[in-house]
């Protein structure tokens, strides 16, 4: 699970064990990313009720807030997240 909590939007992706895109969002956060991410996670667990998320990371403006609010595994500097994604 990867989340980019920007100052105005939230982008998130759920990637499967084979690297396939399972679910994604791009939506406004209305100044508070917590409700948008909570809604996204609810959607994931409704669509995949038996899912076990192996790892999670967050980057962006709301990194620390979301990391603490949802007990995400990693907070990553945005430029490193971009580099890692581009390399992949």
BALOBA-1460 file (C-alpha; in Angstrom, 3 decimals):
// residues 88
<rec num="1" residu="x" x="0.000" y="0.000" z="0.000"/>
<rec num="2" residu="x" x="1.430" y="3.360" z="-1.027"/>
<rec num="3" residu="x" x="-0.066" y="6.742" z="-0.192"/>
<rec num="4" residu="x" x="0.913" y="10.238" z="-1.307"/>
<rec num="5" residu="x" x="-0.735" y="12.753" z="0.988"/>
<rec num="6" residu="x" x="-0.324" y="16.064" z="-0.763"/>
<rec num="7" residu="x" x="-1.491" y="19.446" z="0.449"/>
<rec num="8" residu="x" x="-4.654" y="19.288" z="-1.684"/>
<rec num="9" residu="x" x="-4.999" y="15.688" z="-2.913"/>
<rec num="10" residu="x" x="-4.486" y="12.100" z="-1.835"/>
<rec num="11" residu="x" x="-3.149" y="9.507" z="-4.251"/>
<rec num="12" residu="x" x="-2.939" y="5.875" z="-3.199"/>
<rec num="13" residu="x" x="-2.284" y="2.479" z="-4.731"/>
<rec num="14" residu="x" x="-2.587" y="-1.086" z="-3.603"/>
<rec num="15" residu="x" x="-0.187" y="-3.414" z="-5.398"/>
<rec num="16" residu="x" x="-0.562" y="-7.211" z="-5.417"/>
<rec num="17" residu="x" x="2.130" y="-9.799" z="-4.804"/>
<rec num="18" residu="x" x="2.836" y="-10.040" z="-8.535"/>
<rec num="19" residu="x" x="3.146" y="-6.257" z="-8.947"/>
<rec num="20" residu="x" x="-0.369" y="-5.859" z="-10.337"/>
<rec num="21" residu="x" x="-2.412" y="-2.763" z="-9.577"/>
<rec num="22" residu="x" x="-5.335" y="-3.873" z="-7.397"/>
<rec num="23" residu="x" x="-6.878" y="-0.546" z="-6.418"/>
<rec num="24" residu="x" x="-6.065" y="3.155" z="-6.669"/>
<rec num="25" residu="x" x="-7.451" y="6.602" z="-5.919"/>
<rec num="26" residu="x" x="-6.787" y="10.223" z="-6.758"/>
<rec num="27" residu="x" x="-9.039" y="12.568" z="-4.838"/>
<rec num="28" residu="x" x="-9.211" y="15.878" z="-3.042"/>
<rec num="29" residu="x" x="-8.384" y="15.784" z="0.621"/>
<rec num="30" residu="x" x="-10.341" y="18.972" z="1.430"/>
<rec num="31" residu="x" x="-7.453" y="20.096" z="3.618"/>
<rec num="32" residu="x" x="-7.488" y="16.930" z="5.751"/>
<rec num="33" residu="x" x="-6.159" y="13.677" z="4.280"/>
<rec num="34" residu="x" x="-7.378" y="11.454" z="7.152"/>
<rec num="35" residu="x" x="-11.022" y="11.064" z="6.026"/>
<rec num="36" residu="x" x="-9.988" y="10.455" z="2.405"/>
<rec num="37" residu="x" x="-7.536" y="7.718" z="3.402"/>
<rec num="38" residu="x" x="-10.005" y="6.178" z="5.844"/>
<rec num="39" residu="x" x="-12.595" y="5.999" z="3.053"/>
<rec num="40" residu="x" x="-10.002" y="4.455" z="0.715"/>
<rec num="41" residu="x" x="-9.013" y="1.800" z="3.251"/>
<rec num="42" residu="x" x="-12.681" y="1.009" z="3.858"/>
<rec num="43" residu="x" x="-13.127" y="0.505" z="0.096"/>
<rec num="44" residu="x" x="-10.134" y="-1.850" z="0.019"/>
<rec num="45" residu="x" x="-11.390" y="-3.980" z="2.899"/>
<rec num="46" residu="x" x="-14.888" y="-4.125" z="1.414"/>
<rec num="47" residu="x" x="-13.533" y="-5.230" z="-1.969"/>
<rec num="48" residu="x" x="-10.926" y="-7.617" z="-0.510"/>
<rec num="49" residu="x" x="-12.315" y="-8.723" z="2.889"/>
<rec num="50" residu="x" x="-9.538" y="-11.275" z="3.503"/>
<rec num="51" residu="x" x="-6.655" y="-9.089" z="2.379"/>
<rec num="52" residu="x" x="-3.463" y="-8.945" z="4.384"/>
<rec num="53" residu="x" x="-1.487" y="-5.832" z="3.563"/>
<rec num="54" residu="x" x="2.171" y="-6.829" z="3.765"/>
<rec num="55" residu="x" x="3.582" y="-3.318" z="3.988"/>
<rec num="56" residu="x" x="2.522" y="0.297" z="3.772"/>
<rec num="57" residu="x" x="4.280" y="3.574" z="3.078"/>
<rec num="58" residu="x" x="3.286" y="7.214" z="2.940"/>
<rec num="59" residu="x" x="4.921" y="10.305" z="1.535"/>
<rec num="60" residu="x" x="4.032" y="13.948" z="1.086"/>
<rec num="61" residu="x" x="2.686" y="16.828" z="3.100"/>
<rec num="62" residu="x" x="0.585" y="14.614" z="5.399"/>
<rec num="63" residu="x" x="3.206" y="11.896" z="5.854"/>
<rec num="64" residu="x" x="3.589" y="12.013" z="9.645"/>
<rec num="65" residu="x" x="-0.121" y="12.586" z="10.248"/>
<rec num="66" residu="x" x="-1.159" y="9.541" z="8.210"/>
<rec num="67" residu="x" x="1.695" y="7.373" z="9.421"/>
<rec num="68" residu="x" x="0.526" y="7.879" z="12.987"/>
<rec num="69" residu="x" x="-3.214" y="7.879" z="12.307"/>
<rec num="70" residu="x" x="-3.179" y="4.554" z="10.432"/>
<rec num="71" residu="x" x="-0.013" y="2.957" z="11.845"/>
<rec num="72" residu="x" x="1.613" y="2.818" z="8.430"/>
<rec num="73" residu="x" x="4.971" y="1.078" z="8.247"/>
<rec num="74" residu="x" x="7.107" y="3.701" z="6.535"/>
<rec num="75" residu="x" x="7.290" y="7.415" z="5.929"/>
<rec num="76" residu="x" x="9.365" y="8.169" z="2.850"/>
<rec num="77" residu="x" x="10.798" y="11.452" z="1.584"/>
<rec num="78" residu="x" x="8.850" y="12.318" z="-1.557"/>
<rec num="79" residu="x" x="11.859" y="12.547" z="-3.888"/>
<rec num="80" residu="x" x="13.000" y="9.078" z="-2.799"/>
<rec num="81" residu="x" x="9.482" y="7.731" z="-3.385"/>
<rec num="82" residu="x" x="9.490" y="9.210" z="-6.903"/>
<rec num="83" residu="x" x="12.931" y="7.780" z="-7.635"/>
<rec num="84" residu="x" x="11.964" y="4.322" z="-6.376"/>
<rec num="85" residu="x" x="8.761" y="4.291" z="-8.442"/>
<rec num="86" residu="x" x="10.551" y="5.484" z="-11.573"/>
<rec num="87" residu="x" x="13.261" y="2.855" z="-11.130"/>
<rec num="88" residu="x" x="10.625" y="0.123" z="-10.722"/>
